[in-house]
Amino acid sequence: MVGQLVLKQKRDANFLKSLHDVDILDQNVKGILCNTTERLMLENVKINNATVIQNEIDERHKLEIPLPYIYKTLKEDFGMKYCKVKKIAIQANSIRNRSMRQQFGKIMIKKLNSGVRILNIDETWIGRTNFIRSRW
């Protein structure tokens, strides 16, 4: 490998300088990527996928960064990983909601005993209208 670099340098006097320029450019791109990611995290922007970061950099800096480079930076520099989003009940078991369910149960038993027909409508899917399965 070193021999190949020496041969390329002999053929092209600016070869090592161009390698150095590419390294500096790579450091600048990584700096922009890290700064943008930190800013989005501080602003509590949901980073559902890497295209959020890619679009933000494209809008602000007119720079197109490949997604695999963004994935690598998120994993290595920020310790992030792509994981499944967990569905949780936000207030289902608060004291207020438990007492309200108990009161509702008492009313429903009275209605059933009086012969009222009850139609049950399942609304549990409403909290799952955000169909994101994974995010960073």
C-alpha positions as CSV (number, residue, x, y, z in Angstrom):
1,M,0.0,0.0,0.0
2,V,2.8,2.4,0.9
3,G,4.5,1.5,-2.4
4,Q,1.4,2.5,-4.3
5,L,1.2,5.8,-2.6
6,V,4.9,6.5,-3.4
7,L,4.3,5.7,-7.1
8,K,1.2,7.9,-7.2
9,Q,3.2,10.7,-5.6
10,K,6.0,10.3,-8.2
11,R,3.4,10.5,-11.1
12,D,1.5,13.4,-9.6
13,A,3.4,15.9,-7.5
14,N,0.1,17.2,-5.9
15,F,-1.2,13.8,-4.9
16,L,-0.4,14.0,-1.2
17,K,-1.7,17.6,-1.1
18,S,-5.0,16.4,-2.6
19,L,-5.2,13.6,0.0
20,H,-4.6,16.2,2.7
21,D,-7.3,18.5,1.2
22,V,-9.8,15.5,1.2
23,D,-9.0,14.9,4.8
24,I,-9.6,18.5,5.8
25,L,-12.9,18.4,3.8
26,D,-13.9,15.2,5.5
27,Q,-13.3,16.9,8.9
28,N,-15.4,19.9,7.9
29,V,-18.3,17.7,6.8
30,K,-18.1,15.6,10.0
31,G,-18.1,18.9,12.0
32,I,-21.2,20.1,10.2
33,L,-22.9,16.7,10.7
34,C,-22.1,16.6,14.4
35,N,-23.1,20.2,15.0
36,T,-26.4,19.7,13.1
37,T,-27.2,16.5,15.0
38,E,-26.5,18.2,18.4
39,R,-28.6,21.2,17.5
40,L,-31.5,18.9,16.5
41,M,-31.2,17.0,19.7
42,L,-31.1,20.2,21.8
43,E,-34.2,21.4,20.0
44,N,-36.0,18.1,20.8
45,V,-36.5,17.4,17.1
46,K,-37.5,13.7,16.7
47,I,-34.9,12.0,14.6
48,N,-37.0,9.2,13.3
49,N,-34.5,8.4,10.5
50,A,-31.2,9.8,9.1
51,T,-33.0,11.6,6.3
52,V,-34.1,14.2,8.9
53,I,-30.5,15.1,9.5
54,Q,-29.6,14.8,5.8
55,N,-32.4,17.2,4.8
56,E,-31.5,19.7,7.5
57,I,-27.9,19.8,6.3
58,D,-29.0,20.1,2.7
59,E,-31.3,23.0,3.5
60,R,-28.8,25.0,5.7
61,H,-25.5,24.2,4.1
62,K,-26.4,23.0,0.6
63,L,-24.3,19.9,1.2
64,E,-25.4,16.4,0.4
65,I,-24.1,13.8,2.8
66,P,-24.6,10.1,2.0
67,L,-26.9,8.2,4.5
68,P,-24.3,5.5,5.3
69,Y,-21.9,8.3,6.5
70,I,-24.7,9.7,8.7
71,Y,-25.4,6.2,10.1
72,K,-21.7,5.7,10.9
73,T,-21.4,9.1,12.7
74,L,-24.6,8.5,14.7
75,K,-23.3,5.1,15.9
76,E,-19.7,6.0,16.5
77,D,-19.8,9.6,17.7
78,F,-23.1,9.8,19.5
79,G,-23.5,6.1,20.6
80,M,-27.0,6.0,19.0
81,K,-28.6,2.9,17.5
82,Y,-31.6,2.2,15.5
83,C,-34.1,0.6,17.7
84,K,-37.8,-0.3,17.9
85,V,-40.2,2.2,19.3
86,K,-42.0,1.0,22.3
87,K,-45.7,1.6,22.7
88,I,-46.6,2.7,26.2
89,A,-49.8,3.8,27.9
90,I,-49.2,7.4,28.9
91,Q,-51.8,7.9,31.7
92,A,-53.6,4.5,31.7
93,N,-52.7,3.7,35.3
94,S,-52.8,7.1,37.0
95,I,-54.8,7.3,40.2
96,R,-57.3,9.6,38.5
97,N,-57.9,7.2,35.6
98,R,-58.3,4.2,37.8
99,S,-60.9,5.9,39.9
100,M,-62.7,7.1,36.7
101,R,-62.7,3.5,35.4
102,Q,-64.2,2.3,38.7
103,Q,-67.0,5.0,38.6
104,F,-67.6,4.1,34.9
105,G,-67.9,0.4,35.9
106,K,-70.5,1.2,38.5
107,I,-72.6,3.2,36.1
108,M,-72.3,0.5,33.4
109,I,-73.5,-2.2,35.8
110,K,-76.5,-0.1,36.7
111,K,-77.3,0.4,33.0
112,L,-76.9,-3.3,32.2
113,N,-79.3,-4.2,35.1
114,S,-81.9,-1.8,33.8
115,G,-81.8,-3.5,30.3
116,V,-80.0,-0.8,28.3
117,R,-78.1,-2.1,25.2
118,I,-74.5,-1.1,25.3
119,L,-72.3,-0.8,22.2
120,N,-68.6,-0.9,22.9
121,I,-66.3,1.0,20.5
122,D,-62.6,0.2,20.7
123,E,-60.6,3.3,20.6
124,T,-57.2,1.8,21.6
125,W,-55.8,2.3,18.1
126,I,-56.1,6.1,18.2
127,G,-52.9,6.4,20.2
128,R,-51.1,4.4,17.6
129,T,-51.8,6.6,14.6
130,N,-48.1,7.4,14.5
131,F,-47.1,4.3,12.6
132,I,-43.3,4.7,13.2
133,R,-41.8,1.4,14.1
134,S,-38.1,2.4,14.5
135,R,-36.2,5.5,15.2
136,W,-32.7,6.7,16.2
